[in-house]
Structure formats: structure tokens, C-alpha cells
Amino acid sequence: MSSTRIHRVLETASSLAFVGVFDTLSAKLAQQVGFPMAFVSGYSVAATDIGEPDMGLLTQTEITDRARRICASVEIPIIVDADTGYGNPLNVHRTVRELIAAGAAGCFLEDQLWPKKCGHMRGKRLIEREEYIDKIRAAVDARGERDFFIVARTDALAVQGMDEAVERILAARAAGADASFIEAPGTVEQLAEIGRRVPRPMVANMIEGGKTPVLPRERLAELGFQLIFYPLAGIFAAAKAMRTVYEQVLRDGTAAADAQMSFGEFNSLIGVDEKYALAGRFGAS
């Protein structure tokens, strides 16, 4: 594939910073402020849907159900974290078909041994390179000619080193993946090496407090990265803001209005006036 929705977004900019979303509200906010695409992270869905860490506890049906609601709520294309595909190549095949049916514009597919862990946590283990490439081949087959962007992600850097990580990405791209993602480089020098050795488009994962240095988009573009995403910035900010307001209500019995979106602004975000107009068309009060 060379003309997916994500490819068309990439044609408009040499590099793109975008954010992670975790529900329909965060997706609507991403669209409202102007992002041309967004990403559903397994870390965030695990936290918000089941209240658990990103340690392989989230199931395929849980991520696809969340993706379906998010994709239906916005017009921008959404890439979904498909983790390992939730099993062997047959599971990958089904996962890709389910995500396409849900309206997703693409997915990340990684090479960890299930149960996987967040790429910036310790204790990661890998499947064999050949098994991972079989999963990529299964994803490409399930996609067929449909509009779906496949990002090959490897966690091999932390487990087996840079050379193995590069070899896995090269093999995944040869098998039909659309983008390259070596997870959790720990230094600017490693980011630069990835930029020299891995085919574009490439993904840079900017997690505040994670293993990878958080660099400005311009610097990452210089190093060769096109897809620069901030998967957890929104959920971390939301959690901090909500806790601050909740603590204030508990302490003071009230909440500062300037710390909140107004009632009218929020109603506009979720489309209250549009629903009134729709109801009026069909005689509903």
C-alpha cells in the first residue's frame, strides 16, 4: 500500500507530531485542536478500561471495542496499538480484520513474547525473528488492498541490541510493513543511528519520563523521523488535572471554575447543538 490515509497525511509534512488518545472525548479534543491523525495506545486503554498496567492484561476484544467507538466519534484517521496481535499469525490476521472493520486507519504490531509489557518497562522478551515476520506477513495478507497502515515495531534493541533490531525492521519492511519503529532507544546517538540505518517513514515514541530522550520535533526530523508521537501526554495531563480538582472538592467543598472547561464549551465539544438540530428534523423536543 502507498496511498492510505496515513500516507496522505505524511505527504503534507516532512515530519508530524501527534498525540495518543484513549477514549472518544480525548479523540474529539485531538481533532478539535487540529491534529490530522491520532493514536490509541494500549497503555492508556489498559489504564482507563480495566484500571491495569500495560503488562499484557488487555485483550483483543477490549482494544477493538475501544477503537470502534473512537473511530466512529471523529473524522481524523486513527492508528491503533495492536500489541503483539494477541497470539500467533492467525490471531494477527483476525486482529487486523477486526481493526479495519472498526474503522482504524492502521496499527502497530510488535515482536514481544506474550504477555507483553510497555516498551519502556523492564523484563521484555522477544519471539524469534522468523515468527515475527510471519506475523507481519499475516497482517499484510489480512489488509489486502484496503486502506490500512502497518507499523512494524521491534523491542529488540533492549533485549538483543541494535543490529538485531535493525535486521528485524528491514525484514518486516520487506514483508510489506509501511513504517519502521525501533522502540526505546536510550540516547540521542541511538536515535541518530536508527535514522541512518532504518527505512523511512520512521516512528519516534516520546514518553515523558521514559527511556528515550524527549526531543523537539525539528530535531527528530533532522534525525530522519517522520511520525513523532506523544502517546501518554494527554492521559498523564488528564490524570493530574482530575486529581487536582478532586482534591480541591474534597478539601474545600468546591472546585475552581478557571480549572475547568465551561459547561457551554464542553457541550460544544460533544455536539449538543448538533443533536438539538437533528432532533428538530424529526419532531423530537
C-alpha positions as a Python dict, from the first residue, in 0.01 Angstrom:
ca = {
    (1, 'M'): (0, 0, 0),
    (2, 'S'): (123, 350, -81),
    (3, 'S'): (-191, 563, -72),
    (4, 'T'): (-352, 502, 267),
    (5, 'R'): (-498, 781, 476),
    (6, 'I'): (-177, 787, 679),
    (7, 'H'): (39, 808, 368),
    (8, 'R'): (-169, 1106, 255),
    (9, 'V'): (-118, 1276, 590),
    (10, 'L'): (256, 1219, 560),
    (11, 'E'): (256, 1380, 215),
    (12, 'T'): (152, 1710, 374),
    (13, 'A'): (450, 1739, 613),
    (14, 'S'): (809, 1618, 630),
    (15, 'S'): (751, 1533, 996),
    (16, 'L'): (439, 1519, 1209),
    (17, 'A'): (388, 1534, 1584),
    (18, 'F'): (67, 1374, 1703),
    (19, 'V'): (-87, 1253, 2027),
    (20, 'G'): (-225, 944, 2191),
    (21, 'V'): (-595, 925, 2271),
    (22, 'F'): (-774, 678, 2494),
    (23, 'D'): (-1147, 742, 2458),
    (24, 'T'): (-1394, 933, 2243),
    (25, 'L'): (-1355, 1254, 2444),
    (26, 'S'): (-977, 1267, 2409),
    (27, 'A'): (-1013, 1186, 2038),
    (28, 'K'): (-1257, 1473, 1991),
    (29, 'L'): (-1015, 1708, 2164),
    (30, 'A'): (-728, 1594, 1941),
    (31, 'Q'): (-941, 1658, 1634),
    (32, 'Q'): (-1069, 1993, 1765),
    (33, 'V'): (-723, 2138, 1823),
    (34, 'G'): (-617, 2039, 1472),
    (35, 'F'): (-422, 1713, 1475),
    (36, 'P'): (-459, 1539, 1137),
    (37, 'M'): (-436, 1192, 1298),
    (38, 'A'): (-412, 1028, 1641),
    (39, 'F'): (-301, 706, 1809),
    (40, 'V'): (-480, 473, 2052),
    (41, 'S'): (-222, 336, 2294),
    (42, 'G'): (-263, 4, 2470),
    (43, 'Y'): (-106, 157, 2780),
    (44, 'S'): (-383, 417, 2800),
    (45, 'V'): (-667, 179, 2723),
    (46, 'A'): (-542, -67, 2985),
    (47, 'A'): (-536, 215, 3238),
    (48, 'T'): (-878, 360, 3154),
    (49, 'D'): (-1074, 50, 3054),
    (50, 'I'): (-955, -210, 3306),
    (51, 'G'): (-750, 0, 3551),
    (52, 'E'): (-438, -211, 3499),
    (53, 'P'): (-79, -153, 3382),
    (54, 'D'): (35, -231, 3027),
    (55, 'M'): (155, -584, 3101),
    (56, 'G'): (-41, -797, 2858),
    (57, 'L'): (-366, -784, 3053),
    (58, 'L'): (-567, -608, 2782),
    (59, 'T'): (-744, -837, 2534),
    (60, 'Q'): (-802, -807, 2161),
    (61, 'T'): (-1175, -754, 2203),
    (62, 'E'): (-1120, -477, 2459),
    (63, 'I'): (-885, -280, 2230),
    (64, 'T'): (-1101, -328, 1920),
    (65, 'D'): (-1418, -227, 2106),
    (66, 'R'): (-1250, 91, 2227),
    (67, 'A'): (-1107, 157, 1879),
    (68, 'R'): (-1450, 118, 1720),
    (69, 'R'): (-1603, 383, 1944),
    (70, 'I'): (-1310, 621, 1897),
    (71, 'C'): (-1300, 585, 1519),
    (72, 'A'): (-1675, 645, 1494),
    (73, 'S'): (-1652, 963, 1701),
    (74, 'V'): (-1405, 1157, 1481),
    (75, 'E'): (-1314, 1210, 1118),
    (76, 'I'): (-934, 1205, 1153),
    (77, 'P'): (-756, 873, 1089),
    (78, 'I'): (-673, 667, 1396),
    (79, 'I'): (-380, 425, 1432),
    (80, 'V'): (-436, 159, 1699),
    (81, 'D'): (-183, -21, 1916),
    (82, 'A'): (-237, -390, 1835),
    (83, 'D'): (36, -506, 2074),
    (84, 'T'): (159, -847, 1952),
    (85, 'G'): (-159, -924, 1760),
    (86, 'Y'): (-277, -1127, 2062),
    (87, 'G'): (-137, -1463, 1959),
    (88, 'N'): (9, -1634, 1655),
    (89, 'P'): (-24, -1523, 1290),
    (90, 'L'): (-385, -1646, 1282),
    (91, 'N'): (-466, -1412, 1572),
    (92, 'V'): (-284, -1130, 1393),
    (93, 'H'): (-491, -1194, 1081),
    (94, 'R'): (-812, -1168, 1280),
    (95, 'T'): (-693, -863, 1475),
    (96, 'V'): (-618, -669, 1157),
    (97, 'R'): (-954, -761, 1005),
    (98, 'E'): (-1132, -655, 1326),
    (99, 'L'): (-947, -322, 1337),
    (100, 'I'): (-1029, -250, 974),
    (101, 'A'): (-1395, -327, 1045),
    (102, 'A'): (-1374, -90, 1343),
    (103, 'G'): (-1263, 193, 1114),
    (104, 'A'): (-898, 209, 1216),
    (105, 'A'): (-650, 359, 970),
    (106, 'G'): (-362, 140, 1081),
    (107, 'C'): (-193, -44, 1365),
    (108, 'F'): (135, -101, 1545),
    (109, 'L'): (245, -464, 1561),
    (110, 'E'): (533, -567, 1786),
    (111, 'D'): (762, -865, 1844),
    (112, 'Q'): (741, -923, 2217),
    (113, 'L'): (652, -1258, 2369),
    (114, 'W'): (304, -1254, 2520),
    (115, 'P'): (223, -1134, 2781),
    (116, 'K'): (397, -820, 2658),
    (117, 'K'): (499, -514, 2857),
    (118, 'C'): (511, -143, 2787),
    (119, 'G'): (822, -83, 2578),
    (120, 'H'): (968, 142, 2848),
    (121, 'M'): (929, -118, 3126),
    (122, 'R'): (1178, -387, 3224),
    (123, 'G'): (1151, -759, 3166),
    (124, 'K'): (1068, -765, 2794),
    (125, 'R'): (1109, -1091, 2600),
    (126, 'L'): (1101, -1149, 2225),
    (127, 'I'): (967, -1406, 1986),
    (128, 'E'): (1203, -1536, 1717),
    (129, 'R'): (1263, -1308, 1420),
    (130, 'E'): (1106, -1552, 1173),
    (131, 'E'): (789, -1579, 1382),
    (132, 'Y'): (760, -1201, 1393),
    (133, 'I'): (795, -1172, 1016),
    (134, 'D'): (525, -1435, 978),
    (135, 'K'): (301, -1208, 1186),
    (136, 'I'): (380, -912, 960),
    (137, 'R'): (302, -1126, 656),
    (138, 'A'): (-29, -1226, 814),
    (139, 'A'): (-114, -860, 880),
    (140, 'V'): (-31, -764, 522),
    (141, 'D'): (-244, -1051, 390),
    (142, 'A'): (-540, -955, 612),
    (143, 'R'): (-516, -597, 489),
    (144, 'G'): (-511, -688, 122),
    (145, 'E'): (-576, -377, -86),
    (146, 'R'): (-763, -196, 188),
    (147, 'D'): (-671, 138, 347),
    (148, 'F'): (-465, 24, 645),
    (149, 'F'): (-116, 138, 751),
    (150, 'I'): (102, -123, 926),
    (151, 'V'): (380, -6, 1158),
    (152, 'A'): (643, -272, 1236),
    (153, 'R'): (764, -224, 1593),
    (154, 'T'): (1053, -412, 1750),
    (155, 'D'): (1164, -418, 2112),
    (156, 'A'): (1486, -598, 2019),
    (157, 'L'): (1710, -301, 2100),
    (158, 'A'): (1672, -351, 2475),
    (159, 'V'): (1690, -730, 2455),
    (160, 'Q'): (1934, -820, 2177),
    (161, 'G'): (2090, -493, 2063),
    (162, 'M'): (2077, -250, 1773),
    (163, 'D'): (2190, -486, 1496),
    (164, 'E'): (1910, -734, 1565),
    (165, 'A'): (1656, -453, 1594),
    (166, 'V'): (1759, -316, 1254),
    (167, 'E'): (1752, -661, 1093),
    (168, 'R'): (1400, -723, 1223),
    (169, 'I'): (1277, -391, 1085),
    (170, 'L'): (1441, -448, 747),
    (171, 'A'): (1278, -790, 723),
    (172, 'A'): (939, -652, 832),
    (173, 'R'): (952, -377, 571),
    (174, 'A'): (1047, -631, 304),
    (175, 'A'): (740, -831, 413),
    (176, 'G'): (512, -534, 347),
    (177, 'A'): (502, -317, 660),
    (178, 'D'): (459, 55, 588),
    (179, 'A'): (668, 214, 865),
    (180, 'S'): (959, 138, 1098),
    (181, 'F'): (960, 164, 1477),
    (182, 'I'): (1253, 63, 1697),
    (183, 'E'): (1124, 107, 2050),
    (184, 'A'): (1302, 271, 2345),
    (185, 'P'): (1639, 399, 2217),
    (186, 'G'): (1812, 534, 2523),
    (187, 'T'): (2034, 808, 2378),
    (188, 'V'): (2040, 1069, 2105),
    (189, 'E'): (2322, 869, 1946),
    (190, 'Q'): (2096, 564, 1920),
    (191, 'L'): (1820, 776, 1767),
    (192, 'A'): (2069, 904, 1511),
    (193, 'E'): (2187, 550, 1432),
    (194, 'I'): (1828, 437, 1376),
    (195, 'G'): (1784, 732, 1142),
    (196, 'R'): (2085, 621, 938),
    (197, 'R'): (2005, 251, 921),
    (198, 'V'): (1627, 212, 906),
    (199, 'P'): (1398, 284, 608),
    (200, 'R'): (1151, 571, 626),
    (201, 'P'): (892, 654, 734),
    (202, 'M'): (1013, 603, 1090),
    (203, 'V'): (838, 639, 1425),
    (204, 'A'): (976, 816, 1733),
    (205, 'N'): (799, 745, 2061),
    (206, 'M'): (816, 1039, 2302),
    (207, 'I'): (715, 927, 2652),
    (208, 'E'): (780, 1184, 2920),
    (209, 'G'): (987, 1010, 3189),
    (210, 'G'): (1051, 708, 2964),
    (211, 'K'): (1376, 564, 2835),
    (212, 'T'): (1406, 774, 2518),
    (213, 'P'): (1524, 1137, 2527),
    (214, 'V'): (1229, 1366, 2451),
    (215, 'L'): (1349, 1592, 2170),
    (216, 'P'): (1175, 1870, 1975),
    (217, 'R'): (1004, 1769, 1652),
    (218, 'E'): (1255, 1970, 1447),
    (219, 'R'): (1549, 1779, 1593),
    (220, 'L'): (1381, 1442, 1541),
    (221, 'A'): (1304, 1539, 1181),
    (222, 'E'): (1673, 1616, 1131),
    (223, 'L'): (1749, 1265, 1256),
    (224, 'G'): (1510, 1121, 999),
    (225, 'F'): (1187, 1061, 1190),
    (226, 'Q'): (852, 1144, 1026),
    (227, 'L'): (594, 1008, 1273),
    (228, 'I'): (662, 1159, 1615),
    (229, 'F'): (401, 1064, 1868),
    (230, 'Y'): (329, 1151, 2227),
    (231, 'P'): (114, 856, 2334),
    (232, 'L'): (80, 937, 2704),
    (233, 'A'): (99, 1316, 2730),
    (234, 'G'): (-279, 1350, 2724),
    (235, 'I'): (-360, 1082, 2977),
    (236, 'F'): (-85, 1196, 3215),
    (237, 'A'): (-212, 1556, 3193),
    (238, 'A'): (-575, 1449, 3238),
    (239, 'A'): (-493, 1235, 3541),
    (240, 'K'): (-303, 1518, 3707),
    (241, 'A'): (-574, 1776, 3636),
    (242, 'M'): (-854, 1549, 3759),
    (243, 'R'): (-669, 1461, 4078),
    (244, 'T'): (-607, 1831, 4148),
    (245, 'V'): (-976, 1916, 4108),
    (246, 'Y'): (-1092, 1614, 4308),
    (247, 'E'): (-855, 1705, 4592),
    (248, 'Q'): (-993, 2059, 4588),
    (249, 'V'): (-1353, 1939, 4608),
    (250, 'L'): (-1266, 1705, 4894),
    (251, 'R'): (-1074, 1976, 5079),
    (252, 'D'): (-1287, 2284, 5009),
    (253, 'G'): (-1626, 2154, 4903),
    (254, 'T'): (-1599, 2341, 4573),
    (255, 'A'): (-1395, 2348, 4252),
    (256, 'A'): (-1234, 2647, 4083),
    (257, 'A'): (-1414, 2733, 3760),
    (258, 'D'): (-1092, 2850, 3593),
    (259, 'A'): (-952, 2497, 3627),
    (260, 'Q'): (-1235, 2354, 3418),
    (261, 'M'): (-1377, 2378, 3069),
    (262, 'S'): (-1704, 2573, 3083),
    (263, 'F'): (-2041, 2399, 3054),
    (264, 'G'): (-2107, 2567, 2721),
    (265, 'E'): (-1762, 2492, 2581),
    (266, 'F'): (-1788, 2128, 2680),
    (267, 'N'): (-2136, 2096, 2529),
    (268, 'S'): (-1996, 2239, 2206),
    (269, 'L'): (-1715, 1984, 2209),
    (270, 'I'): (-1951, 1688, 2241),
    (271, 'G'): (-2201, 1826, 1987),
    (272, 'V'): (-2507, 1925, 2190),
    (273, 'D'): (-2630, 2183, 1937),
    (274, 'E'): (-2594, 1934, 1652),
    (275, 'K'): (-2808, 1685, 1841),
    (276, 'Y'): (-3074, 1950, 1909),
    (277, 'A'): (-3078, 2027, 1537),
    (278, 'L'): (-3104, 1659, 1448),
    (279, 'A'): (-3385, 1606, 1697),
    (280, 'G'): (-3572, 1903, 1547),
    (281, 'R'): (-3559, 1748, 1200),
    (282, 'F'): (-3757, 1450, 1325),
    (283, 'G'): (-4002, 1628, 1553),
    (284, 'A'): (-3833, 1541, 1881),
    (285, 'S'): (-3831, 1803, 2153),
}
